Amino acid sequence: MTTPATRHVGLLLCGILCAAILTTSCATSSESVKEASTLTLLNTPWRLTQLGDQVIENPPGEKAVNFLLQPSSTRFVGFSGCNRMFGQYALEGPSLKFDGIGGTRMFCQPHMDLEQKFIAMFGEVTGWKIEASTLQLLDNSGKPIAAFNTP
């Protein structure tokens, strides 16, 4: 036979168990969200935000200058402001190099200067780092030469 004291202890234990389950569930969800927001260099579309000292505007309605390193190969693809571009990359830890860059050959007067500088920049890249949601491509002295965010 149960007494009011036994029921009280049972309810108290049930409450503690429910709180423990909820706390564990919340902690797991929070960790999953943290992991989901972690950016990786590979297979992330990187949108150009700065090239040298020049801040790059990406107005709504226009396609942003970008690139993506394909993880299944050593190829990269992107958009250089007017044309689609592609090439190869070599990644070894913090070292990153680009080679064999090519692309379509359309002419777009207002974007050609940026496009030429963007493509030339890949030849200077020797490293990379991601801080928060920003990718920086680095030259051989470790100086950032371009910055990117995700769209």
C-alpha positions as CSV (number, residue, x, y, z in Angstrom):
1,M,0.0,0.0,0.0
2,T,1.3,3.5,-0.9
3,T,1.3,6.3,1.6
4,P,1.3,10.0,0.8
5,A,5.1,10.1,1.7
6,T,5.9,7.2,-0.7
7,R,3.9,9.0,-3.5
8,H,5.7,12.2,-2.8
9,V,9.1,10.5,-3.0
10,G,8.0,8.8,-6.3
11,L,6.9,12.1,-7.8
12,L,10.1,13.7,-6.7
13,L,12.2,10.9,-8.3
14,C,10.1,11.2,-11.5
15,G,10.6,14.9,-11.6
16,I,14.4,14.5,-11.2
17,L,14.5,11.9,-13.9
18,C,12.4,14.1,-16.3
19,A,14.7,17.1,-15.6
20,A,17.8,14.9,-16.3
21,I,16.3,13.7,-19.6
22,L,15.5,17.3,-20.7
23,T,18.9,18.6,-19.7
24,T,20.6,15.8,-21.6
25,S,18.4,16.5,-24.7
26,C,19.1,20.2,-24.6
27,A,22.8,19.6,-24.3
28,T,22.8,17.2,-27.2
29,S,20.8,19.6,-29.4
30,S,23.1,22.5,-28.5
31,E,26.2,20.5,-29.4
32,S,24.6,19.4,-32.7
33,V,23.8,23.1,-33.6
34,K,27.5,24.0,-32.8
35,E,28.8,21.3,-35.1
36,A,26.4,22.2,-37.9
37,S,27.6,25.8,-37.9
38,T,31.3,24.8,-38.2
39,L,32.6,25.8,-41.7
40,T,35.0,23.7,-43.6
41,L,37.3,24.8,-46.4
42,L,36.1,22.0,-48.7
43,N,32.6,21.9,-50.2
44,T,31.6,25.3,-48.9
45,P,30.7,28.0,-51.4
46,W,33.0,31.0,-50.5
47,R,31.7,34.5,-51.6
48,L,34.4,37.2,-52.1
49,T,34.1,40.1,-49.7
50,Q,37.6,41.6,-49.9
51,L,40.4,41.5,-52.5
52,G,43.6,43.1,-51.3
53,D,42.5,46.4,-49.8
54,Q,39.3,46.6,-51.9
55,V,36.0,45.7,-50.2
56,I,33.8,43.8,-52.6
57,E,30.1,44.7,-52.8
58,N,27.8,41.9,-53.8
59,P,24.5,43.7,-54.6
60,P,21.3,41.8,-54.4
61,G,20.2,40.4,-57.7
62,E,23.8,40.0,-59.0
63,K,25.7,36.8,-58.9
64,A,28.5,37.0,-56.3
65,V,32.1,36.3,-57.1
66,N,32.8,33.0,-55.5
67,F,34.6,29.6,-55.5
68,L,34.1,26.1,-54.1
69,L,36.8,23.4,-53.5
70,Q,35.3,20.1,-54.5
71,P,36.2,17.4,-51.9
72,S,35.8,14.4,-54.3
73,S,38.7,15.7,-56.5
74,T,41.3,18.3,-56.5
75,R,39.2,20.6,-58.6
76,F,37.7,24.0,-57.8
77,V,34.9,25.8,-59.6
78,G,33.5,29.3,-59.3
79,F,32.3,32.6,-60.8
80,S,34.8,35.3,-61.4
81,G,32.4,38.2,-61.9
82,C,31.6,37.7,-65.6
83,N,32.7,34.1,-66.3
84,R,32.6,30.7,-64.8
85,M,36.0,29.5,-63.7
86,F,37.7,26.2,-62.8
87,G,41.0,24.8,-61.9
88,Q,43.0,22.5,-59.6
89,Y,44.1,22.9,-56.1
90,A,46.6,21.2,-53.8
91,L,45.7,21.2,-50.1
92,E,48.1,20.0,-47.3
93,G,47.2,21.2,-43.8
94,P,47.5,25.0,-43.8
95,S,49.1,25.0,-47.2
96,L,46.9,25.7,-50.3
97,K,48.0,26.2,-53.9
98,F,46.0,26.7,-57.1
99,D,46.9,25.8,-60.7
100,G,45.5,25.3,-64.1
101,I,42.9,28.0,-63.9
102,G,40.6,28.4,-66.8
103,G,37.2,29.7,-67.6
104,T,34.6,30.8,-70.1
105,R,35.5,33.9,-72.1
106,M,32.6,36.3,-72.1
107,F,33.2,40.0,-72.0
108,C,31.4,42.1,-69.3
109,Q,32.8,45.6,-69.3
110,P,32.0,46.7,-65.7
111,H,33.3,43.4,-64.2
112,M,36.5,42.7,-66.2
113,D,38.9,44.6,-63.9
114,L,37.7,42.7,-60.8
115,E,37.7,39.4,-62.6
116,Q,41.3,39.8,-63.8
117,K,42.5,40.7,-60.2
118,F,40.5,37.8,-58.7
119,I,41.9,35.2,-61.1
120,A,45.5,36.6,-60.6
121,M,45.1,36.4,-56.8
122,F,44.9,32.6,-57.0
123,G,48.4,32.5,-58.3
124,E,49.7,34.2,-55.1
125,V,47.9,31.9,-52.6
126,T,50.0,29.7,-50.4
127,G,47.9,29.2,-47.4
128,W,44.5,29.7,-45.7
129,K,42.7,30.1,-42.4
130,I,39.1,30.3,-41.3
131,E,38.1,32.6,-38.4
132,A,34.5,32.6,-37.4
133,S,32.7,32.6,-40.7
134,T,35.5,34.2,-42.7
135,L,38.0,32.4,-45.0
136,Q,41.2,34.2,-45.6
137,L,43.5,33.2,-48.4
138,L,47.1,34.0,-47.5
139,D,50.3,34.8,-49.5
140,N,53.7,33.3,-48.7
141,S,54.3,35.8,-45.9
142,G,51.1,34.8,-44.2
143,K,49.4,38.1,-45.1
144,P,45.7,37.9,-46.1
145,I,45.2,38.7,-49.8
146,A,41.5,37.9,-50.0
147,A,38.6,37.3,-47.7
148,F,35.4,35.3,-48.2
149,N,32.2,34.6,-46.4
150,T,29.5,32.0,-47.1
151,P,26.4,33.2,-49.0
